[in-house]
Structure formats: C-alpha cells, structure tokens
C-alpha cells in the first residue's frame, strides 16, 4: 500500500486504528530575539512564570482519542553568552513540560547552536483539549537568545521549527 502525504499535511493510504497519523503541522518560529536577563541553572523546573515567552501555537485536533507527538529542532544564537546555561522548553498553559533542550554556551560569537528534543502529549493538561495551545519559552544566564536568526539580523537559513503529528491511540 502506498502512503501519500497530501498538500494539507494529512496522510492517505493508511488504515484506521491505533498509530494512524491523522494530520501533521509545522510551526516555524519567526525571527525573534529574547532578552534573558537573570540566572538559570539546570535543576530549575521550567514553567511559564520563570521563563521567557518566545511564541505560542494552537493545534486543532481532529480526534478526541488522539495524542500529539513531535520534534522541535533548530538554531539559536547566544551572542555574548560564553559559559551560560540555557534552555528551550515546550509547555502547556497549565505548565506541563512536554520537552526541553539544555546547553552551556562555550563561545561568544555569532555561531548558532542546535537545540532539539522530541515530545508526546496525551492532551489532558490543556484548558481546551480539542485545541491544545503550546508555549515555546526559554531562559539563559546569558543576555539573549535569538531564534531563527543570528544576532546581526533576520537570517532565514537558521530556522527553528516544531513539527506535530496527531496520532490515533
């Protein structure tokens, strides 16, 4: 059987039942610079009040019995943040942590570093589980984190993206 990815991000040619991909979405973080003053250490539990907001995204589920799985991947520039612990976090409105990536910056030049993590969401911790909203947040002991760009401007060759798959359970 051939599996076909349709233009709207759904798959056809997949039988029904557990494991069937119902839809896919890609969330591209716009070129964003976040000021991250303060200190951060790896044992801190990230939540929306103690991290900095980057962007948020709503996902409309097509099945009430599905879950969301995904991958966040991309580049972040920490110009001037040598040695600083830093993190990127995917949270729900109620601060459930779905995924995180941590780094200690070892240079202070315009050289974006890769951050990546995978996640799974059973869709039980949202205010509206049919339309879960995801919050990408960050923190660093350095002065700034630049998403989908380098410090000097809006360089589109450094995208930060989060890919979502709605999968039937």
N, C-alpha and C positions, 0 to 999 in steps of 0.2 A: 504494500500500500504506500502511495506517495503522500508525504506530508507537505502541505503548501502553506507558506506564510502570506496572508492576504495583505493588501495595502493598508488596511485599517489596524494592523497589528494583531489580528486573530489568526488562528491556525485552522485549516480544514484537512480532512483526511485522517483525523484522529478519532478513535471510537470513544464513546461516552464512558464515564466511570472515573474511579479514583486515578489521579495522576494526569488527567486530561488538562492541557493548557487551554484556558477559556479566553484569555486575552493577554496582550503584552503592552506595556507603556514604557517610554523612555522620558526621563526628567533630566533636562540639561540645565545645570546651574549657570545663570548668567554671569558674566564677568563682574566679580564682586570683591571689594576689599573690606575686610572686617578688622576694626581696631580691637585688639585683645589685651588690654592693659590688665595687670594683676599677675598673680602666680597660679600655677596649676601643677598638680602632682598626680602621678598615675593612680594612686589608690582612691582618688576622689570619685564618687559616684556621680556621673553626669546627669543633669536634669535641665529643663529649660531655664529656671531661675539662675543657675550658676554657670551657664554657658552663654555664648553669643549667637543670636539668630543669624543664619545665612539665608535661608529661603524655606518655603513650605509648599507642599504639593498635595492635592486631593486625588484620590483614586476611587472611581465608581465601580464597585463590584457588580458582576452580572449574576452571581450565585450567592445565596445566603449560606451555603455549606462549603465554600471555598476557603483557601488560605492564600496569602501573598508570599512569594519568595522573591529574592532579588539580589542584585550585586551593585555596590557603589564603588566606583573607580574613577580616578582622575588625578590631576596635578594641582598642587598648592604651593605657592611661593611664600617663603618666610624671610624675605629680605631683611637682614639685620638681626636675625634671631638665633645666633650661634649658641648651641648648647641648650636651647629651651625645650622643655617637654611640651608637646602639643597633641591635641586630639580632635577628631571629627566624629560626630555622633548622629545617629538617626533615632528620633524619639517620637512618641505619640503625644497627643495633647495632655494625657494624664501621666506623662514622663516614663512610660515603659521604654526601656532601651532595647532597640532591635539590633543595632550593630554599632561598632566603633573601630577606629583605627588610631593608634598612638605612634608618635615618633619623638625622638630627641634630635633637634637640628644641630648638625655638626659644621655647617659653614654659614656664612652670612652674605652670600652673593645672590644674584638673580638666577637661581637654578631651582626650578620647581621640583618638588619631591612627589612621588606617587603615594597616594593613600588608597586603600582598598579593603573592602570587607563584604561578606555575604550575610544575608539575614532571612528570617522566616517570621511571619506574623499570622497568628491564628484568628486575628480580627475580633478580639474580645475586649480590648482596652481603649477603644475609641468612644467618643461621645456619640458618633453615628457609625456603627459597624458596617453599614452598607456603603458608606462613603468615607473610608478612613483618611485622615489627614496626617501627613508625615512632616516632621520638622527636622531640617538639617541644621545642626548647631556646631559650634567649635569653641575651642579655648586654647590659649598658648601663653607660656611665660614670656614669649617674645612680644613685640609690639603690634604685629599684624599678621593676618593670614589672607592671601589673595587667591581666590577660587577662579578657575577658568581663565587665568591671566598670569602674566609676570608683573612685577612691581611697576615696570615702566609704562604699562598701558593695557589695552584690551587685546591681548594676543590670542586669537582664536585657535591656535594649534595646541593649546593646553586645556582641553575641555574636561570638566568634572561632570560625570553622568551617573544617574541611578536608574537601573533597569528593573522593572517589575514584571512578574509573571503571576497571573491569577490562576491557581491550580485547584481542580476539584479534589476534595478529600475523600 
